[in-house]
């Protein structure tokens, strides 16, 4: 159970909504205020323009005063690459150069304009590189500064959820499926480390897309990845059926804890 010395404001930003939860100081996860704003994606200009504007509106003094601010970015805004551990990389500068090279190789010239970070993963384990448009990071930081908010971090949703659920994974392996409006991100875990990340836009029901994707990735009967456990983190409740849960898959929705009320589901992007 977490102890907070100050109020904590957690804001989740995606292309079509901005959500915020304010946690009380003290022991536990007591929420004293929440806010959600939905909007359309812009027809021109950067696709995160309306997101930053909504973020600015959220940081009203009455809502954000005296709180530590943590911003979580939707996987829509991030691009990922898995970097196998290698003893040839001696320090963070080497790893960062490797991350930039891998992202550029994977995503092309656009990666040159990204802010690139490395997610901690443990000693001698693969590392996850994350790239986000530098201008988006700069815009968020400027809004926070103008509002007088105490910005503590800007993190991708994948990193936040993985760290939140890390203790629920065992060494036998699992799949982590993160569903947001219009996007599904699927991660392979073995030995409590992320081994692969695939993220794509979706236009239909997230769980049906998940079923097709798992079948295509060869979830079942693969000696190198025999896990049948899929952990879900989703901003909408997902209905199980034979069509959406193929084979003998063990589907666990861990978006909310047992003590979280169901009405917190739309705020999944900002949950601590």
C-alpha positions in Angstrom: 0.0 0.0 0.0 1.4 3.4 -1.0 2.0 6.3 1.3 1.6 9.8 -0.1 3.0 12.8 1.7 1.2 15.3 -0.6 -1.9 15.3 -2.9 -1.2 13.6 -6.2 -2.8 14.6 -9.5 -2.6 12.0 -12.2 -3.6 13.1 -15.7 -4.0 10.7 -18.6 -3.9 12.1 -22.1 -5.0 10.5 -25.3 -6.1 11.7 -28.8 -9.8 11.8 -27.8 -9.9 12.4 -24.1 -8.2 13.8 -21.0 -8.8 12.2 -17.7 -7.6 13.2 -14.2 -7.7 11.8 -10.7 -6.7 13.6 -7.6 -5.5 11.3 -4.8 -5.5 12.4 -1.1 -2.3 12.4 0.9 -1.9 9.5 3.3 -1.9 5.7 3.1 -3.9 4.1 0.3 -5.5 5.3 -2.9 -8.3 7.6 -1.7 -9.6 9.7 -4.6 -11.0 13.2 -3.7 -11.7 14.5 -7.2 -11.9 13.4 -10.8 -12.5 14.9 -14.2 -12.9 13.7 -17.7 -13.1 15.6 -21.0 -13.8 14.1 -24.4 -13.1 15.8 -27.7 -12.5 15.2 -31.4 -9.1 14.7 -33.0 -8.1 17.9 -34.9 -8.6 18.0 -38.6 -5.3 19.6 -39.3 -2.0 20.3 -37.5 -0.4 18.1 -34.9 -2.8 15.3 -33.9 -2.2 16.1 -30.2 -3.3 19.8 -30.4 -6.7 19.3 -28.8 -5.2 17.0 -26.2 -2.8 19.7 -25.0 -5.6 22.2 -24.9 -7.7 19.9 -22.8 -4.8 19.3 -20.5 -4.5 23.1 -20.0 -8.2 23.3 -19.0 -7.8 20.5 -16.5 -5.1 22.3 -14.6 -7.5 24.8 -12.9 -6.1 26.1 -9.6 -9.0 24.6 -7.6 -8.2 21.2 -9.0 -4.4 21.2 -9.3 -3.4 23.4 -6.4 -0.6 22.0 -4.1 -0.6 18.6 -5.9 2.3 16.7 -7.4 1.5 16.2 -11.1 2.1 13.0 -13.0 1.2 12.8 -16.7 0.5 9.5 -18.4 0.6 9.4 -22.2 -1.7 7.1 -24.2 0.1 4.4 -26.3 -1.3 6.3 -29.3 1.5 8.9 -28.6 4.4 6.5 -28.1 6.4 4.1 -30.2 8.3 1.2 -28.7 11.2 -1.1 -29.4 12.6 -4.0 -27.4 16.3 -3.9 -26.9 17.9 -7.3 -26.0 20.4 -7.1 -23.2 24.0 -7.1 -24.2 27.2 -6.8 -22.2 28.7 -4.6 -24.9 26.7 -1.6 -23.8 28.5 -0.2 -20.8 26.3 2.7 -19.7 23.2 4.7 -20.2 24.7 6.7 -23.1 25.4 3.5 -25.0 21.9 2.2 -24.4 20.3 5.5 -25.4 22.3 5.5 -28.7 21.3 1.9 -29.3 17.6 2.9 -28.6 17.7 5.8 -31.0 19.3 3.6 -33.7 16.7 0.9 -33.3 13.7 3.3 -33.3 15.1 5.0 -36.4 15.6 1.7 -38.1 12.1 0.6 -37.2 10.1 3.8 -37.8 12.2 5.8 -40.2 13.3 9.4 -40.4 10.5 10.7 -38.2 12.2 9.2 -35.2 14.9 11.9 -35.4 12.3 14.3 -33.8 11.4 12.1 -30.9 12.2 12.3 -27.2 13.6 8.9 -26.5 13.6 7.2 -23.1 14.5 3.8 -21.7 12.2 2.0 -19.3 13.9 0.2 -16.4 13.5 -3.6 -16.6 16.0 -5.2 -14.2 19.6 -6.4 -14.5 20.5 -8.4 -17.6 17.0 -8.2 -19.0 15.7 -6.7 -22.2 14.9 -3.0 -22.1 12.1 -1.1 -23.7 12.9 2.0 -25.7 10.1 4.6 -26.0 9.9 7.5 -28.5 7.5 10.4 -28.2 7.4 13.6 -30.3 9.6 16.1 -28.6 7.2 18.9 -29.4 4.4 17.1 -27.5 6.7 16.7 -24.4 7.6 20.3 -24.6 4.0 21.5 -24.9 2.9 19.5 -21.9 5.8 20.8 -19.8 5.1 24.4 -20.8 1.4 24.0 -19.9 2.3 22.6 -16.5 4.8 25.4 -15.9 2.3 28.1 -16.9 -0.2 26.6 -14.5 2.2 26.5 -11.7 1.8 22.8 -11.4 4.5 20.6 -9.8 5.3 18.3 -12.7 7.0 15.1 -11.5 7.0 12.9 -14.6 5.6 12.2 -18.1 5.4 8.5 -18.8 4.0 6.2 -21.5 1.0 4.2 -20.5 2.7 0.9 -21.2 5.5 1.7 -18.6 3.0 2.8 -16.0 0.8 -0.3 -16.4 3.7 -2.7 -16.5 5.2 -1.3 -13.3 1.8 -1.3 -11.6 1.1 -5.0 -12.5 4.7 -6.3 -12.4 4.2 -8.3 -9.2 1.3 -10.2 -10.7 3.4 -11.8 -13.3 5.3 -15.0 -12.7 8.3 -16.5 -14.4 6.1 -18.8 -16.6 5.2 -16.0 -18.9 2.1 -14.1 -19.9 0.6 -11.7 -22.3 -0.3 -8.1 -21.4 -3.1 -6.7 -23.5 -3.8 -2.9 -23.2 -6.9 -1.7 -24.9 -7.7 1.9 -25.4 -10.3 3.6 -27.7 -8.9 2.9 -31.2 -5.7 1.1 -30.1 -4.6 -2.3 -28.9 -1.1 -2.9 -27.4 0.0 -6.4 -26.9 3.1 -7.4 -24.9 4.9 -10.7 -24.4 6.3 -11.3 -20.9 8.7 -14.0 -19.9 10.8 -14.2 -16.7 9.0 -11.0 -15.5 10.4 -9.0 -18.4 8.9 -7.6 -21.5 10.1 -9.5 -24.5 8.0 -8.0 -27.4 5.6 -5.1 -27.9 3.1 -4.7 -30.7 0.8 -1.7 -30.9 -1.7 -0.9 -33.6 -4.8 1.1 -34.3 -8.2 -0.7 -34.3 -11.5 0.2 -35.7 -13.6 -2.6 -34.1 -14.2 -4.2 -30.7 -10.9 -4.4 -28.9 -11.3 -8.0 -27.6 -12.2 -9.4 -31.0 -9.1 -7.8 -32.4 -7.1 -9.2 -29.5 -8.4 -12.7 -30.3 -7.3 -12.5 -34.0 -4.0 -11.0 -33.0 -3.2 -13.7 -30.5 -4.1 -16.4 -33.1 -1.9 -14.7 -35.6 1.0 -14.3 -33.2 0.8 -18.1 -32.4 -0.1 -17.8 -28.8 -0.9 -21.5 -28.4 1.4 -24.5 -28.8 4.7 -22.6 -29.1 7.4 -24.1 -26.9 9.2 -20.7 -26.6 6.1 -19.0 -25.4 3.6 -21.5 -24.0 1.8 -19.0 -21.8 -2.0 -19.1 -22.0 -2.5 -16.3 -19.5 -3.6 -12.9 -20.9 -3.8 -9.9 -18.5 -6.1 -7.2 -19.6 -5.9 -3.5 -18.9 -8.8 -1.7 -20.7 -10.7 1.6 -20.5 -14.0 -0.2 -21.3 -15.4 -3.5 -19.9 -14.7 -6.4 -22.1 -17.3 -9.2 -22.5 -16.0 -12.7 -22.7 -17.3 -15.2 -25.3 -16.0 -18.2 -27.3 -15.4 -15.8 -30.2 -13.2 -13.4 -28.2 -11.4 -15.9 -26.0 -9.9 -18.6 -28.3 -8.7 -21.9 -27.1 -8.1 -22.4 -23.4 -6.9 -18.9 -22.8 -7.0 -17.6 -19.2 -8.2 -14.0 -19.4 -7.7 -11.8 -16.4 -8.9 -8.2 -16.3 -6.7 -6.4 -13.8 -7.6 -2.8 -14.8 -9.3 -2.2 -11.4 -8.4 -3.6 -8.0 -11.0 -5.3 -5.9 -11.5 -2.1 -3.9 -11.9 0.1 -7.0 -15.5 1.0 -8.0 -16.6 0.2 -11.5 -17.1 3.9 -12.4 -13.3 4.3 -12.3 -13.0 2.3 -15.5 -13.0 5.3 -17.9 -10.1 6.7 -15.9 -7.9 3.7 -16.5 -5.3 5.9 -18.2 -4.7 7.8 -15.0 -5.0 5.1 -12.3 -2.2 4.9 -9.8 
